[in-house]
Amino acid sequence: MRFNDSEVAIVSHGDGEYAVAALAFAGTFLSVNKDFHLHLYHGGKQQQGEWVSKLLTLEDQLRDKLVPLPKAAAEYRFYQETRKTIVIGGERGTVGWVDLWRGIIFCDVLDDHPVLRDMPLPLPASGNWDRLLKQTDPNYIRDVTVSLCRDSIKYIELEIVETGETHTTVQPTESYQEWVRRKPRYTSSVVLRRGWKATIWTMPIPVASWEHWRRDCHLNVKDLGINVRDPSHLKLLSKLSGCGHSKAALRSVAMVFPTISMDDDHVYFFSIAGSTDKLEAVVTVDVRNKKIQGVAELDVRKYYFGMPTYIASEMSTYLKKVTTGTGEVAHGQTESAAVEPSEAHLSTALQFIN
């Protein structure tokens, strides 16, 4: 119980050597000092070590200054609630522990004297301010990943446009900081989904300053088109919308749980059915070109309660044939065939766990 699965990262540092790193919050809700336990294990061909724990203090608490929480939300929330880790690597073994509501804590875990660095996420979209108060699962609308081929960190925020009574009264010209200062309170109401927007931000690597977050691209579902040729995909799109697969019909398809591709501008969304919140399909969207690229139906025999459990990983789109002692063998024909991924292209795969 020293740390959770979401707090663990594996860092490779050459010649078969690796480190396992976990960062766990050591304080309480009201802790003044932001102390963390950094747990490290070094292993590989040359060494099999033991777990070593170091107590580190986050000295510069930027998120409280740049992206503060409303008091109603901050009183019952840890300073850091890690949802996933991102590995930048390099000689110093840089790892980021991601709190999808508040920010990323970076640490060079291979340093002799590691230091914690706080990097807040961009200010939340106004349509999500009430979700801060409700402590909604941030995976529902946010994701962060590393794109090493582009030397950047990518962050997406999904803003679900809803009608009905508003949760909190937000003035049209009000800034996030102004909203926080006037101590908003959440009031429940019945709302209907009418659409969504998505914004992708990027941060260059190496990470330097919060000011380096750049709004990379933005998509409103009203502008979403279709770049799907497979008849089965088009049929499934019609089923999801309930009224064909025209651009107008797509506005009625609710999208949640965005997952950013590591290498291109694709984002994988989970579509939900009407007011039941039942997950129906995975939809691939080219956010920059504003096109649906594909759709795949989820297994109806499985019940996805809340956030689906999956791992985002890289796999080769093009597989090479390799030569063995018996001649040329195509992949998948025998277990002895070597798997050699092509350098031509890598794509993100979502690997689901039962």
VEXVO-444440 format. One line per 10 residues: number of its first residue (from 1); their letters; for each residue x, y, z of C-alpha. Coordinates in steps of 0.2 Angstrom, whole numbers. Layout:
NUM = a = X/Y/Z  ...
//
This chain:
1 = mrfndsevai = 0/0/0  15/12/-2  9/18/-19  -5/15/-32  -3/8/-49  -6/25/-57  9/32/-48  22/20/-55  33/24/-70  47/13/-78
11 = vshgdgeyav = 62/22/-85  75/14/-97  92/20/-96  102/10/-109  110/-7/-110  96/-16/-102  96/-6/-86  80/2/-79  72/10/-64  55/9/-57
21 = aalafagtfl = 49/25/-49  34/29/-39  29/46/-31  16/45/-17  9/60/-7  15/60/11  4/73/18  -15/76/22  -28/87/15  -23/102/26
31 = svnkdfhlhl = -4/99/25  6/115/24  21/106/18  19/97/1  29/81/6  31/66/-6  39/49/-5  49/45/-20  51/26/-21  65/19/-33
41 = yhggkqqqge = 70/2/-38  85/-1/-50  86/-17/-60  92/-25/-76  106/-36/-83  119/-29/-72  110/-26/-55  95/-31/-45  94/-19/-31  82/-15/-17
51 = wvsklltled = 68/-2/-15  75/15/-9  63/28/-2  67/47/-1  56/60/7  55/75/-5  47/92/-2  39/102/-17  46/119/-13  38/130/-27
61 = qlrdklvplp = 20/126/-27  15/135/-43  -2/128/-45  -9/137/-30  -3/153/-38  -7/151/-56  -22/139/-56  -30/140/-39  -44/129/-33  -61/136/-26
71 = kaaaeyrfyq = -61/134/-8  -76/123/-9  -66/111/-19  -49/113/-11  -54/108/7  -57/90/3  -44/87/-10  -25/82/-9  -13/93/-17  -9/80/-29
81 = etrktivigg = -20/66/-35  -10/56/-48  -20/49/-62  -6/43/-74  13/45/-77  22/51/-92  40/46/-95  52/59/-104  67/49/-100  84/55/-105
91 = ergtvgwvdl = 100/54/-96  92/61/-80  77/50/-81  63/63/-81  46/57/-76  30/67/-74  16/62/-62  0/69/-69  -15/76/-58  -27/79/-73
101 = wrgiifcdvl = -36/93/-63  -21/103/-57  -4/99/-65  11/88/-67  25/86/-54  42/82/-63  57/74/-56  74/68/-63  73/51/-54  91/46/-60
111 = ddhpvlrdmp = 99/61/-51  109/58/-35  98/72/-27  81/73/-36  71/88/-35  52/90/-37  46/103/-50  27/109/-51  20/112/-68  1/118/-68
121 = lplpasgnwd = -10/113/-83  -18/127/-93  -33/136/-85  -49/126/-87  -62/130/-100  -76/139/-92  -88/125/-96  -78/114/-84  -77/126/-69  -92/118/-60
131 = rllkqtdpny = -84/100/-63  -70/106/-52  -83/109/-38  -91/92/-41  -74/84/-41  -79/75/-57  -67/61/-63  -55/71/-74  -52/57/-86  -70/60/-92
141 = irdvtvslcr = -64/76/-100  -45/77/-100  -29/67/-105  -10/70/-106  3/61/-116  21/63/-122  25/64/-140  44/60/-141  44/61/-160  38/79/-159
151 = dsikyielei = 48/83/-143  32/89/-134  19/85/-121  1/85/-127  -14/89/-116  -32/89/-121  -47/96/-113  -65/91/-118  -79/104/-114  -96/96/-114
161 = vetgethttv = -109/109/-119  -125/107/-109  -142/115/-109  -154/118/-94  -150/126/-77  -132/131/-75  -123/123/-61  -114/139/-56  -117/157/-62  -103/162/-73
171 = qptesyqewv = -102/180/-80  -98/181/-99  -83/191/-96  -77/183/-79  -60/176/-78  -56/160/-69  -47/169/-56  -62/181/-53  -73/166/-52  -62/157/-39
181 = rrkprytssv = -61/173/-28  -80/175/-26  -81/158/-19  -93/149/-30  -105/135/-24  -111/121/-34  -130/118/-36  -136/102/-44  -148/103/-59  -154/92/-73
191 = vlrrgwkati = -144/96/-89  -145/89/-107  -130/87/-118  -130/97/-134  -112/96/-140  -94/97/-136  -78/106/-139  -60/100/-138  -44/110/-136  -26/102/-138
201 = wtmpipvasw = -12/111/-129  7/107/-131  22/110/-120  40/109/-128  52/97/-121  63/101/-111  50/108/-100  54/126/-94  39/137/-89  20/137/-87
211 = ehwrrdchln = 20/151/-100  26/139/-113  9/130/-114  3/134/-132  -15/131/-138  -11/120/-153  -28/116/-161  -47/118/-157  -62/108/-163  -80/111/-161
221 = vkdlginvrd = -92/97/-165  -102/108/-176  -87/108/-188  -84/90/-187  -84/80/-204  -82/62/-209  -67/54/-218  -74/36/-217  -75/24/-232  -79/8/-223
231 = pshlkllskl = -97/4/-225  -98/-5/-208  -90/11/-200  -103/22/-208  -117/10/-202  -111/11/-184  -110/30/-185  -128/30/-191  -132/19/-176  -123/30/-164
241 = sgcghskaal = -132/46/-169  -149/38/-172  -152/48/-187  -139/45/-200  -121/50/-202  -122/68/-208  -113/82/-200  -129/88/-191  -132/71/-184  -115/69/-177
251 = rsvamvfpti = -119/84/-165  -130/72/-155  -116/59/-152  -109/63/-135  -90/60/-133  -81/57/-117  -64/50/-110  -52/57/-123  -36/48/-126  -22/57/-136
261 = smdddhvyff = -12/48/-149  7/49/-145  12/52/-163  -1/61/-173  -16/72/-172  -29/58/-168  -39/58/-152  -49/42/-147  -65/46/-139  -78/35/-131
271 = siagstdkle = -96/38/-136  -110/36/-124  -128/31/-127  -141/45/-124  -144/48/-105  -139/31/-99  -120/35/-100  -117/17/-107  -101/17/-117  -105/11/-135
281 = avvtvdvrnk = -90/14/-146  -72/21/-149  -72/35/-161  -55/41/-169  -55/59/-173  -42/69/-182  -43/85/-172  -32/96/-183  -42/92/-199  -59/90/-190
291 = kiqgvaeldv = -63/73/-197  -69/57/-190  -57/44/-196  -64/28/-189  -76/20/-177  -76/3/-168  -90/-4/-157  -86/-10/-139  -90/-27/-133  -108/-27/-128
301 = rkyyfgmpty = -105/-42/-116  -94/-31/-105  -100/-18/-94  -89/-2/-92  -93/6/-76  -86/23/-76  -68/25/-83  -64/10/-94  -47/2/-90  -35/2/-104
311 = iasemstylk = -17/5/-108  -11/17/-121  5/10/-130  14/11/-147  14/-2/-160  20/-3/-178  8/1/-192  19/-8/-205  27/-25/-200  42/-31/-210
321 = kvttgtgeva = 45/-48/-215  61/-56/-208  73/-69/-213  76/-84/-202  86/-100/-204  73/-108/-215  70/-93/-226  58/-78/-227  44/-79/-214  29/-67/-213
331 = hgqtesaave = 25/-61/-196  12/-71/-186  15/-88/-195  27/-95/-182  32/-91/-165  51/-91/-170  49/-76/-182  57/-61/-175  45/-45/-173  54/-30/-180
341 = pseahlstal = 44/-14/-180  46/-3/-195  53/14/-192  41/21/-205  26/25/-194  20/22/-176  3/23/-171  -6/23/-154  -15/7/-148  -28/6/-135
351 = qfin = -26/-11/-126  -41/-15/-115  -40/-25/-99  -54/-37/-93
//
